Amino acid sequence: MKIIELKRNGDNMKMDIFGMMFFKMSKKHTKRILGYEAIHPFWHFFDLKAYMIMACMMGGGSGFRAAGIFPDIFIAFFYSELGCALA
């Protein structure tokens, strides 16, 4: 019973840390998007810096997988955990 409670506390702590890291960025993007007076194309939702970060993260992930740096079991758990975090 104690192990389950500790895990739940740890999960809550991770969510709190995640929230603190991205709350400021989320507020900035929300304020900018709500400030649009006309309809804009969908690619205007992020600024150049955000697109550059996404490109580096996606390129790095693809590069690591193609290079075989990480074993398949690590990739499987990583994508499973990433999917759970985004759900």
Summary of the structure (lengths in Angstrom):
residues: 87
radius of gyration: 17.8
end to end distance: 25.9
largest distance: 54.6
contacts: 149
relative contact order: 0.05
helix: 83%
strand: 0%
